[in-house]
Amino acid sequence: MTTVFDVPADLLIKKVAEEFKNNDKINSPAWSNFVKTGVHKERKPEDVDWWYTRCASIIRRVYMDGPVGVMSLRTFYGGKKDRGVTPEVFRKGSGAIVRNALHQLEDAGYVEKVVGGRVVTPAGRSFLDKISAEIIKDIPNLAKY
């Protein structure tokens, strides 16, 4: 059986983001057109559909690392802040983005809250595994594994 671990991350995230964009369960908030993804960024994302990509990336990360909390996801999506002449320093990503994405994924039934953080539900696991199976069929070298 094909799982998330068997396919390249970029292909999986792109395909899941397309699925999220086409269904009504995951919606981009109104404020997502105006915000940066963290204090370490200088500008907002150039991609207008970045919210769906971030939700797809978060559900993949929860699948792989779960149970996982907001703070560890903030650390994952953080980066180095350019402070001019002074040395760069690591800053965490936006907590509001991670939290709202997790709430939407919970409402869609893909993620649930447990004692240690959040984990993927059986429906979410099935959703990601189906997409992984579709992706692996399209890649001829990976289909034989």
DSSP file with accessible surface (Angstrom, degrees, kcal/mol):
  #  RESIDUE AA STRUCTURE BP1 BP2  ACC     N-H-->O    O-->H-N    N-H-->O    O-->H-N    TCO  KAPPA ALPHA  PHI   PSI    X-CA   Y-CA   Z-CA
    1    1 A M              0   0  192      0, 0.0     2,-0.3     0, 0.0   128,-0.0   0.000 360.0 360.0 360.0 135.5    0.0    0.0    0.0
    2    2 A T        +     0   0   34    127,-0.1   131,-0.3     3,-0.0     2,-0.2  -0.632 360.0 178.1 -83.4 133.4    1.3    3.4   -1.0
    3    3 A T    >   -     0   0   34     -2,-0.3     3,-1.5   129,-0.1     4,-0.4  -0.691  47.2 -90.2-124.1-178.7    1.6    6.0    1.8
    4    4 A V  G >  S+     0   0    0      1,-0.3     3,-1.0    -2,-0.2     8,-0.1   0.816 121.5  63.3 -62.3 -30.5    2.8    9.6    2.2
    5    5 A F  G 3  S+     0   0  125      1,-0.2    -1,-0.3     3,-0.0     4,-0.1   0.672  96.9  58.7 -70.0 -16.9    6.3    8.3    2.9
    6    6 A D  G <  S+     0   0   76     -3,-1.5    -1,-0.2     2,-0.1    -2,-0.2   0.559  98.4  62.6 -91.6 -11.1    6.6    6.7   -0.6
    7    7 A V  S <  S-     0   0   11     -3,-1.0     2,-0.1    -4,-0.4   125,-0.1  -0.827  92.8 -92.3-117.8 155.0    6.1    9.8   -2.7
    8    8 A P     >  -     0   0   47      0, 0.0     4,-2.0     0, 0.0     5,-0.2  -0.391  32.8-130.8 -63.9 141.0    8.0   13.1   -3.1
    9    9 A A  H  > S+     0   0   34      1,-0.2     4,-2.9     2,-0.2     5,-0.3   0.882 102.2  55.1 -63.1 -41.0    6.8   15.8   -0.8
   10   10 A D  H  > S+     0   0  111      1,-0.2     4,-2.0     2,-0.2    -1,-0.2   0.908 110.0  45.8 -64.4 -39.7    6.5   18.6   -3.5
   11   11 A L  H  > S+     0   0   62      2,-0.2     4,-2.2     1,-0.2    -1,-0.2   0.912 114.6  48.2 -68.5 -40.7    4.3   16.5   -5.7
   12   12 A L  H  X S+     0   0    1     -4,-2.0     4,-2.7     2,-0.2     5,-0.3   0.940 112.1  48.0 -65.4 -45.6    2.1   15.4   -2.8
   13   13 A I  H  X S+     0   0   29     -4,-2.9     4,-2.4     1,-0.2    -1,-0.2   0.914 111.9  50.1 -64.0 -40.6    1.7   18.9   -1.4
   14   14 A K  H  X S+     0   0  128     -4,-2.0     4,-1.8    -5,-0.3    -1,-0.2   0.937 113.6  45.1 -63.2 -43.6    0.8   20.3   -4.8
   15   15 A K  H  X S+     0   0   59     -4,-2.2     4,-2.0     2,-0.2    -2,-0.2   0.912 113.9  48.2 -68.4 -42.2   -1.8   17.7   -5.5
   16   16 A V  H  X S+     0   0    1     -4,-2.7     4,-2.6     1,-0.2    -1,-0.2   0.903 109.2  54.2 -65.7 -38.6   -3.4   18.0   -2.0
   17   17 A A  H  X S+     0   0   10     -4,-2.4     4,-2.2    -5,-0.3    -1,-0.2   0.898 107.5  50.6 -62.5 -38.9   -3.4   21.8   -2.4
   18   18 A E  H  X S+     0   0   93     -4,-1.8     4,-1.7     2,-0.2    -1,-0.2   0.906 110.3  49.8 -64.2 -40.8   -5.4   21.4   -5.6
   19   19 A E  H  X S+     0   0   67     -4,-2.0     4,-1.2     1,-0.2    -2,-0.2   0.911 111.0  48.9 -63.5 -42.7   -7.8   19.1   -3.9
   20   20 A F  H  < S+     0   0    0     -4,-2.6     6,-0.4     1,-0.2     3,-0.3   0.885 109.7  52.5 -63.9 -37.7   -8.3   21.6   -1.0
   21   21 A K  H  < S+     0   0  102     -4,-2.2    -1,-0.2     1,-0.2    -2,-0.2   0.861 110.3  48.4 -67.5 -32.3   -8.9   24.4   -3.5
   22   22 A N  H  < S+     0   0  125     -4,-1.7    -1,-0.2    -5,-0.1     2,-0.2   0.660 104.8  66.1 -85.8 -17.3  -11.6   22.4   -5.4
   23   23 A N  S  < S-     0   0   39     -4,-1.2     3,-0.2    -3,-0.3     0, 0.0  -0.616  78.2-129.6-102.7 169.3  -13.6   21.4   -2.3
   24   24 A D  S    S+     0   0  143     -2,-0.2    -1,-0.1     1,-0.2    -4,-0.1   0.422  90.2  81.9 -96.2   1.8  -15.5   23.6    0.1
   25   25 A K  S    S+     0   0  116      1,-0.2     2,-0.5    -5,-0.1    -1,-0.2   0.860  91.2  47.7 -77.1 -35.5  -14.1   22.2    3.3
   26   26 A I  S    S+     0   0    0     -6,-0.4     2,-0.4    -3,-0.2    -1,-0.2  -0.934  71.7 176.9-110.8 121.7  -10.9   24.3    3.3
   27   27 A N        -     0   0   86     -2,-0.5    -6,-0.1    -3,-0.1    77,-0.1  -0.971  32.2-117.7-127.0 141.8  -11.3   28.0    2.6
   28   28 A S        -     0   0   38     -2,-0.4     5,-0.0     1,-0.1    -2,-0.0  -0.586  36.7-121.5 -74.8 126.8   -8.7   30.8    2.5
   29   29 A P    >   -     0   0   23      0, 0.0     3,-1.3     0, 0.0     4,-0.2  -0.283  19.0-115.3 -66.2 158.8   -9.5   33.4    5.2
   30   30 A A  G >  S+     0   0   86      1,-0.3     3,-0.9     2,-0.1     4,-0.1   0.853 114.5  55.2 -63.2 -34.1  -10.1   37.0    4.1
   31   31 A W  G >> S+     0   0   89      1,-0.2     3,-1.8     2,-0.1     4,-0.7   0.596  83.3  86.9 -77.5  -8.1   -7.0   38.2    5.9
   32   32 A S  G <4 S+     0   0    0     -3,-1.3    -1,-0.2     1,-0.3    -2,-0.1   0.685  79.8  62.9 -69.1 -15.5   -4.7   35.8    4.1
   33   33 A N  G <4 S+     0   0   78     -3,-0.9    -1,-0.3    -4,-0.2    -2,-0.1   0.575 109.6  39.5 -80.5  -9.2   -4.1   38.2    1.3
   34   34 A F  T <4 S+     0   0  166     -3,-1.8     2,-0.2    -4,-0.1    -2,-0.2   0.478  96.7  88.4-119.0  -7.0   -2.5   40.7    3.6
   35   35 A V     <  -     0   0   44     -4,-0.7     2,-0.2    -3,-0.1     8,-0.0  -0.635  63.3-130.5-103.8 155.6   -0.3   38.9    6.0
   36   36 A K        -     0   0   87     -2,-0.2     8,-0.2     8,-0.2     3,-0.1  -0.574  25.4-123.7 -86.9 162.0    3.3   37.6    6.1
   37   37 A T  S    S-     0   0   11      6,-0.4    57,-2.3     1,-0.2     2,-0.3   0.470  84.4 -16.0 -89.2   1.0    3.9   34.0    7.1
   38   38 A G  B >  S-A   93   0A   8     55,-0.3     3,-1.3     3,-0.1    -1,-0.2  -0.925  71.1 -93.7 174.1 167.0    6.2   35.0    9.9
   39   39 A V  T 3  S+     0   0   81     53,-0.7    54,-0.1    -2,-0.3    -1,-0.1   0.708 117.2  65.5 -71.4 -16.8    8.3   37.8   11.3
   40   40 A H  T 3  S+     0   0   25     52,-0.3    42,-0.4    41,-0.1     2,-0.3   0.595  88.7  84.2 -80.7  -9.3   11.3   36.5    9.5
   41   41 A K    <   -     0   0   96     -3,-1.3    -5,-0.1     1,-0.1     3,-0.1  -0.654  62.2-157.9 -92.7 150.1    9.7   37.3    6.1
   42   42 A E  S    S+     0   0  145     -2,-0.3     2,-0.3     1,-0.1    -1,-0.1   0.739  74.7  23.0 -95.1 -28.1    9.8   40.7    4.5
   43   43 A R  S    S-     0   0  196      1,-0.0    -6,-0.4    -8,-0.0    -1,-0.1  -0.888  84.8 -94.4-134.2 167.9    6.8   40.4    2.2
   44   44 A K        -     0   0  119     -2,-0.3    -8,-0.2    -8,-0.2    -2,-0.1  -0.326  62.1 -76.8 -74.7 162.7    3.6   38.4    1.9
   45   45 A P        -     0   0   35      0, 0.0    -1,-0.1     0, 0.0     5,-0.1  -0.304  31.8-142.7 -62.4 144.1    3.6   35.3   -0.3
   46   46 A E  S    S+     0   0  188     -3,-0.1     2,-0.4     3,-0.0    -2,-0.1   0.816  80.4  85.1 -76.5 -32.2    3.5   35.9   -4.0
   47   47 A D    >   -     0   0   82      1,-0.2     3,-1.2     2,-0.1     4,-0.1  -0.587  69.0-152.5 -73.4 124.6    1.3   32.9   -4.7
   48   48 A V  T 3  S+     0   0  105     -2,-0.4     3,-0.3     1,-0.3    -1,-0.2   0.765  95.9  51.3 -70.5 -22.5   -2.4   33.9   -4.2
   49   49 A D  T >> S+     0   0   45      1,-0.2     4,-1.3     2,-0.1     3,-0.6  -0.018  70.6 122.7-101.8  30.5   -3.3   30.3   -3.3
   50   50 A W  H <>  +     0   0   19     -3,-1.2     4,-2.5     1,-0.2     5,-0.2   0.799  63.5  66.9 -64.8 -26.3   -0.6   30.0   -0.7
   51   51 A W  H 3> S+     0   0    1     -3,-0.3     4,-2.4     1,-0.2    -1,-0.2   0.917 100.9  47.2 -62.7 -41.9   -3.2   29.1    2.0
   52   52 A Y  H <> S+     0   0   32     -3,-0.6     4,-2.3     1,-0.2    -1,-0.2   0.882 111.7  51.2 -68.4 -36.1   -4.1   25.8    0.4
   53   53 A T  H  X S+     0   0   57     -4,-1.3     4,-2.4     2,-0.2    -2,-0.2   0.915 110.7  48.6 -65.7 -41.2   -0.4   24.9    0.0
   54   54 A R  H  X S+     0   0   39     -4,-2.5     4,-2.5     2,-0.2    -2,-0.2   0.912 111.0  49.8 -66.8 -41.2    0.2   25.7    3.6
   55   55 A C  H  X S+     0   0    0     -4,-2.4     4,-2.5     2,-0.2     5,-0.2   0.912 111.7  49.2 -62.5 -40.7   -2.8   23.5    4.7
   56   56 A A  H  X S+     0   0    1     -4,-2.3     4,-1.9     1,-0.2    -2,-0.2   0.908 112.2  48.2 -65.1 -40.0   -1.5   20.7    2.5
   57   57 A S  H  X S+     0   0   20     -4,-2.4     4,-2.3     2,-0.2    -2,-0.2   0.897 111.3  50.5 -67.0 -38.9    2.0   21.0    4.0
   58   58 A I  H  X S+     0   0    0     -4,-2.5     4,-2.7     2,-0.2     5,-0.2   0.925 109.3  49.4 -67.2 -43.4    0.6   21.0    7.5
   59   59 A I  H  X S+     0   0    0     -4,-2.5     4,-2.2     1,-0.2    -1,-0.2   0.903 112.2  49.5 -66.4 -34.2   -1.5   17.9    7.0
   60   60 A R  H  X S+     0   0   34     -4,-1.9     4,-2.3    -5,-0.2    -1,-0.2   0.932 111.4  48.9 -66.1 -42.9    1.5   16.1    5.6
   61   61 A R  H  X S+     0   0   40     -4,-2.3     4,-2.9     2,-0.2     5,-0.3   0.906 111.5  48.8 -65.2 -39.7    3.6   17.2    8.5
   62   62 A V  H  X S+     0   0    2     -4,-2.7     4,-2.1     1,-0.2    58,-0.3   0.900 110.9  51.9 -66.5 -39.0    1.0   16.1   11.0
   63   63 A Y  H  < S+     0   0   17     -4,-2.2    -2,-0.2    -5,-0.2    -1,-0.2   0.924 117.7  37.5 -60.1 -45.1    0.7   12.7    9.2
   64   64 A M  H  < S+     0   0   52     -4,-2.3    -2,-0.2     1,-0.1    -1,-0.2   0.874 132.4  22.4 -79.2 -39.1    4.5   12.2    9.4
   65   65 A D  H  < S+     0   0   85     -4,-2.9    -3,-0.2    -5,-0.2    -2,-0.2   0.525  94.0 177.4-106.7 -10.9    5.3   13.6   12.8
   66   66 A G     <  +     0   0   30     -4,-2.1    53,-0.2    -5,-0.3     2,-0.1   0.054  55.9  57.3 -53.1 153.5    2.0   13.4   14.7
   67   67 A P  S    S+     0   0   73      0, 0.0     2,-0.3     0, 0.0    52,-0.2   0.515  83.0 157.5 -71.6 138.4    1.0   14.0   17.4
   68   68 A V  B     -B  118   0B  12     50,-1.8    50,-2.1    -2,-0.1     2,-0.2  -0.965  27.5-145.9-136.3 145.3    2.3   17.5   16.9
   69   69 A G     >  -     0   0   25     -2,-0.3     4,-1.7    48,-0.2     5,-0.2  -0.526  32.2-100.4-106.9 177.6    1.4   20.9   18.4
   70   70 A V  H  > S+     0   0   25      1,-0.2     4,-2.6     2,-0.2     5,-0.2   0.901 117.5  55.6 -64.7 -40.8    1.2   24.4   17.2
   71   71 A M  H  > S+     0   0   98      1,-0.2     4,-2.0     2,-0.2    -1,-0.2   0.900 107.5  47.5 -65.1 -39.2    4.6   25.4   18.7
   72   72 A S  H  > S+     0   0   56      1,-0.2     4,-2.0     2,-0.2    -1,-0.2   0.876 112.8  49.8 -70.7 -32.6    6.5   22.6   16.9
   73   73 A L  H  X S+     0   0    1     -4,-1.7     4,-2.2     2,-0.2    -2,-0.2   0.882 107.7  54.1 -70.5 -36.8    4.8   23.5   13.6
   74   74 A R  H  < S+     0   0   72     -4,-2.6    19,-2.5     1,-0.2     4,-0.3   0.912 109.2  48.9 -59.7 -41.0    5.7   27.2   14.2
   75   75 A T  H >< S+     0   0   63     -4,-2.0     3,-1.1    17,-0.2    -2,-0.2   0.913 109.4  52.2 -65.1 -40.5    9.3   26.1   14.6
   76   76 A F  H 3< S+     0   0   98     -4,-2.0    -1,-0.2     1,-0.2    -2,-0.2   0.893 113.7  42.9 -63.1 -39.2    9.1   24.1   11.4
   77   77 A Y  T 3< S+     0   0   25     -4,-2.2    -1,-0.2    -5,-0.1    17,-0.2   0.323  98.5  99.5 -92.5   9.9    7.8   27.0    9.3
   78   78 A G    <   +     0   0   19     -3,-1.1     2,-0.3    -4,-0.3    14,-0.2  -0.131  46.9 175.8 -82.6-175.1   10.2   29.6   10.9
   79   79 A G  E     -D   91   0C  17     12,-2.3    12,-2.9    10,-0.1     2,-0.4  -0.971  37.7 -57.3-172.5-177.1   13.4   30.9    9.4
   80   80 A K  E     -D   90   0C 141     -2,-0.3     2,-0.5    10,-0.2    10,-0.2  -0.649  44.5-139.2 -84.2 132.5   16.2   33.4    9.9
   81   81 A K  E     -D   89   0C  73      8,-3.2     8,-1.2    -2,-0.4     2,-0.6  -0.771  14.3-131.3 -91.4 128.6   15.4   37.0   10.3
   82   82 A D  E     +     0   0C  86     -2,-0.5     3,-0.1   -42,-0.4     6,-0.1  -0.688  26.2 179.0 -79.0 117.7   17.6   39.4    8.5
   83   83 A R  E >   -D   86   0C 102     -2,-0.6     3,-1.1     3,-0.5     2,-0.4  -0.007  38.8-119.6-111.7  28.3   18.6   42.1   11.0
   84   84 A G  T 3  S-     0   0   56      1,-0.3    -1,-0.3     0, 0.0     4,-0.1  -0.572  87.0  -0.6  77.8-123.0   20.9   44.2    8.8
   85   85 A V  T 3  S+     0   0  153     -2,-0.4    -1,-0.3    -3,-0.1     3,-0.1   0.836 118.5  82.5 -75.2 -30.7   24.4   44.4   10.0
   86   86 A T  E <  S-D   83   0C  71     -3,-1.1    -3,-0.5     1,-0.1     3,-0.1  -0.337  97.5 -84.1 -73.6 156.6   23.8   42.3   13.1
   87   87 A P  E     -     0   0C 100      0, 0.0    -1,-0.1     0, 0.0    -2,-0.1  -0.215  49.2-100.2 -62.3 150.0   23.8   38.5   12.8
   88   88 A E  E     -     0   0C 105     -3,-0.1     2,-0.3    -6,-0.1    -6,-0.2  -0.321  37.5-159.0 -67.2 151.7   20.7   36.7   11.7
   89   89 A V  E     -D   81   0C  44     -8,-1.2    -8,-3.2    -3,-0.1     2,-0.2  -0.987  20.9-109.2-135.8 142.7   18.6   35.1   14.3
   90   90 A F  E     -D   80   0C 102     -2,-0.3     2,-0.4   -10,-0.2   -10,-0.2  -0.523  35.8-175.4 -73.8 135.6   16.0   32.3   14.0
   91   91 A R  E     -D   79   0C 103    -12,-2.9   -12,-2.3    -2,-0.2   -51,-0.1  -0.982  24.0-115.4-129.4 145.5   12.3   33.3   14.5
   92   92 A K        -     0   0   75     -2,-0.4   -53,-0.7   -14,-0.2   -52,-0.3  -0.340  33.1-107.8 -75.2 158.5    9.3   31.1   14.5
   93   93 A G  B     -A   38   0A   1    -19,-2.5   -55,-0.3   -55,-0.2     2,-0.2  -0.136  54.5 -62.1 -76.2 178.0    6.6   31.2   11.9
   94   94 A S     >  -     0   0   31    -57,-2.3     4,-1.4   -17,-0.2    -1,-0.2  -0.440  37.4-161.4 -69.2 128.1    3.1   32.7   12.4
   95   95 A G  H  > S+     0   0    8     -2,-0.2     4,-2.9     2,-0.2     5,-0.2   0.825  89.1  59.3 -77.1 -32.0    1.0   30.9   15.0
   96   96 A A  H  > S+     0   0   40      2,-0.2     4,-2.6     1,-0.2     5,-0.2   0.898 105.4  49.2 -65.1 -39.0   -2.3   32.3   13.8
   97   97 A I  H  > S+     0   0    0      2,-0.2     4,-2.3     1,-0.2     5,-0.2   0.952 114.6  44.2 -65.3 -46.9   -1.7   30.7   10.3
   98   98 A V  H  X S+     0   0    0     -4,-1.4     4,-2.5     2,-0.2    -2,-0.2   0.936 115.4  48.4 -63.5 -45.6   -0.9   27.3   11.8
   99   99 A R  H  X S+     0   0  111     -4,-2.9     4,-2.4     1,-0.2    -2,-0.2   0.936 113.2  45.8 -63.0 -47.1   -3.8   27.4   14.3
  100  100 A N  H  X S+     0   0   59     -4,-2.6     4,-2.2    -5,-0.2    -1,-0.2   0.887 112.6  51.2 -66.0 -37.6   -6.4   28.5   11.7
  101  101 A A  H  X S+     0   0    0     -4,-2.3     4,-2.4    -5,-0.2    -1,-0.2   0.925 110.8  48.6 -64.7 -42.1   -5.2   25.9    9.2
  102  102 A L  H  X S+     0   0    0     -4,-2.5     4,-2.4     1,-0.2    -2,-0.2   0.898 109.8  52.3 -64.9 -38.4   -5.4   23.2   11.9
  103  103 A H  H  X S+     0   0   74     -4,-2.4     4,-2.5     2,-0.2    -1,-0.2   0.918 110.6  47.7 -63.1 -41.8   -8.9   24.3   12.9
  104  104 A Q  H  X S+     0   0   38     -4,-2.2     4,-1.9     2,-0.2    -2,-0.2   0.907 111.7  49.8 -65.9 -39.7  -10.0   24.1    9.2
  105  105 A L  H  X>S+     0   0    0     -4,-2.4     5,-2.3     2,-0.2     6,-1.1   0.870 111.2  50.1 -67.3 -33.4   -8.5   20.6    8.9
  106  106 A E  H ><5S+     0   0   50     -4,-2.4     3,-0.8     4,-0.2    -2,-0.2   0.921 110.1  49.4 -67.6 -43.8  -10.3   19.6   12.1
  107  107 A D  H 3<5S+     0   0  137     -4,-2.5    -2,-0.2     1,-0.3    -1,-0.2   0.829 109.0  53.3 -64.3 -31.9  -13.6   20.9   10.8
  108  108 A A  H 3<5S-     0   0   15     -4,-1.9    -1,-0.3    -5,-0.2    -2,-0.2   0.637 116.6-117.0 -76.5 -14.8  -13.0   19.0    7.5
  109  109 A G  T <<5S+     0   0   33     -3,-0.8    15,-0.5    -4,-0.6    14,-0.3   0.606  86.7 108.7  90.7  14.4  -12.4   15.8    9.5
  110  110 A Y  S   <S+     0   0   18     -5,-2.3    11,-2.0    -6,-0.2     2,-0.3   0.713  78.4  33.8 -93.7 -25.0   -8.8   15.2    8.5
  111  111 A V  E     -C  120   0B   3     -6,-1.1     2,-0.3     9,-0.3    -2,-0.3  -0.966  64.6-168.0-132.2 146.8   -7.1   16.1   11.8
  112  112 A E  E     -C  119   0B  91      7,-2.8     7,-2.4    -2,-0.3     2,-0.4  -0.971  24.3-115.1-134.7 155.0   -8.2   15.6   15.4
  113  113 A K  E     +C  118   0B 136     -2,-0.3     5,-0.2     5,-0.2     2,-0.2  -0.721  37.6 169.9 -89.9 131.6   -6.9   16.8   18.8
  114  114 A V  E >   -C  117   0B  59      3,-3.2     3,-0.9    -2,-0.4     0, 0.0  -0.702  51.2 -83.0-126.5-175.9   -5.5   14.3   21.2
  115  115 A V  T 3  S+     0   0  160      1,-0.2     3,-0.1    -2,-0.2    -2,-0.0   0.899 125.9  42.0 -61.0 -42.6   -3.5   14.6   24.5
  116  116 A G  T 3  S-     0   0   56      1,-0.1     2,-0.3   -47,-0.0    -1,-0.2   0.540 127.8 -78.1 -85.4  -5.0   -0.1   15.1   22.9
  117  117 A G  E <  S- C   0 114B  15     -3,-0.9    -3,-3.2   -48,-0.1     2,-0.4  -0.974  77.8 -25.6 148.3-130.7   -1.2   17.4   20.1
  118  118 A R  E     -BC  68 113B  16    -50,-2.1   -50,-1.8    -2,-0.3     2,-0.3  -0.957  50.6-176.3-126.4 144.4   -2.9   16.7   16.8
  119  119 A V  E     - C   0 112B  31     -7,-2.4    -7,-2.8    -2,-0.4     2,-0.3  -0.881  34.3 -96.1-131.9 162.7   -3.0   13.6   14.7
  120  120 A V  E     - C   0 111B  10    -58,-0.3    -9,-0.3    -2,-0.3   -10,-0.1  -0.624  38.8-131.2 -80.6 135.9   -4.5   12.6   11.4
  121  121 A T     >  -     0   0   16    -11,-2.0     4,-2.8    -2,-0.3     5,-0.2  -0.313  28.7-102.1 -77.0 166.7   -7.8   10.9   11.5
  122  122 A P  H  > S+     0   0  105      0, 0.0     4,-2.5     0, 0.0     5,-0.2   0.879 125.7  53.4 -58.3 -34.2   -8.5    7.7    9.6
  123  123 A A  H  > S+     0   0   58    -14,-0.3     4,-2.3     2,-0.2   -13,-0.2   0.912 110.8  45.9 -66.2 -41.1  -10.4    9.8    7.0
  124  124 A G  H  > S+     0   0    0    -15,-0.5     4,-2.5     2,-0.2     5,-0.2   0.902 112.1  50.8 -67.7 -39.1   -7.4   12.1    6.6
  125  125 A R  H  X S+     0   0  104     -4,-2.8     4,-2.5     2,-0.2    -2,-0.2   0.927 111.9  47.5 -64.1 -42.5   -5.0    9.1    6.4
  126  126 A S  H  X S+     0   0   54     -4,-2.5     4,-2.3    -5,-0.2    -2,-0.2   0.916 110.9  52.2 -64.0 -41.9   -7.2    7.6    3.7
  127  127 A F  H  X S+     0   0   30     -4,-2.3     4,-1.9     1,-0.2    -2,-0.2   0.938 113.6  42.6 -59.6 -48.1   -7.4   10.9    1.8
  128  128 A L  H  X S+     0   0    1     -4,-2.5     4,-2.3     1,-0.2    -1,-0.2   0.886 113.2  52.0 -69.7 -36.8   -3.6   11.3    1.8
  129  129 A D  H  X S+     0   0   15     -4,-2.5     4,-2.2    -5,-0.2    -1,-0.2   0.873 108.0  52.1 -68.4 -35.9   -2.9    7.6    0.9
  130  130 A K  H  X S+     0   0  135     -4,-2.3     4,-2.0     2,-0.2    -1,-0.2   0.928 111.4  46.4 -63.7 -44.4   -5.3    7.8   -2.1
  131  131 A I  H  X S+     0   0    4     -4,-1.9     4,-2.3     1,-0.2    -2,-0.2   0.899 110.6  53.4 -65.7 -37.5   -3.6   10.9   -3.4
  132  132 A S  H  X S+     0   0    0     -4,-2.3     4,-2.4     1,-0.2    -1,-0.2   0.902 107.8  50.9 -62.3 -40.1   -0.2    9.2   -2.8
  133  133 A A  H  X S+     0   0   30     -4,-2.2     4,-1.3  -131,-0.3    -1,-0.2   0.886 109.9  49.9 -65.3 -38.6   -1.4    6.2   -4.9
  134  134 A E  H  X S+     0   0   82     -4,-2.0     4,-1.0     1,-0.2    -2,-0.2   0.909 112.1  48.0 -64.5 -40.9   -2.4    8.5   -7.7
  135  135 A I  H >X S+     0   0   10     -4,-2.3     4,-0.8     1,-0.2     3,-0.7   0.914 108.0  53.3 -67.6 -42.2    0.9   10.2   -7.7
  136  136 A I  H 3< S+     0   0   18     -4,-2.4     3,-0.3     1,-0.3    -1,-0.2   0.804 103.7  57.7 -68.6 -25.4    3.0    7.0   -7.7
  137  137 A K  H 3< S+     0   0  160     -4,-1.3    -1,-0.3     1,-0.2    -2,-0.2   0.835 104.8  52.1 -69.7 -30.4    1.1    5.7  -10.7
  138  138 A D  H << S+     0   0  125     -4,-1.0    -1,-0.2    -3,-0.7    -2,-0.2   0.654  97.6  72.3 -80.5 -16.6    2.2    8.8  -12.7
  139  139 A I     X  -     0   0   37     -4,-0.8     4,-1.4    -3,-0.3     3,-0.4  -0.868  68.1-162.5-102.5 109.5    5.8    8.4  -11.8
  140  140 A P  H  > S+     0   0  103      0, 0.0     4,-0.5     0, 0.0    -1,-0.2   0.871  85.7  49.5 -64.5 -36.6    7.2    5.4  -13.8
  141  141 A N  H  4 S+     0   0  118      1,-0.2     3,-0.2     2,-0.1     4,-0.1   0.811 114.5  44.3 -73.9 -27.7   10.3    4.8  -11.8
  142  142 A L  H >4 S+     0   0   51     -3,-0.4     3,-1.3     1,-0.2    -1,-0.2   0.676  95.8  77.2 -88.6 -16.3    8.5    4.8   -8.4
  143  143 A A  H 3< S+     0   0   56     -4,-1.4    -1,-0.2     1,-0.3    -2,-0.1   0.772  87.4  59.1 -68.1 -25.2    5.6    2.6   -9.6
  144  144 A K  T 3<        0   0  157     -4,-0.5    -1,-0.3    -3,-0.2    -2,-0.1   0.618 360.0 360.0 -81.9  -8.3    7.6   -0.6   -9.4
  145  145 A Y    <         0   0  208     -3,-1.3    -3,-0.0    -4,-0.1  -139,-0.0  -0.457 360.0 360.0 -88.6 360.0    8.4   -0.2   -5.7
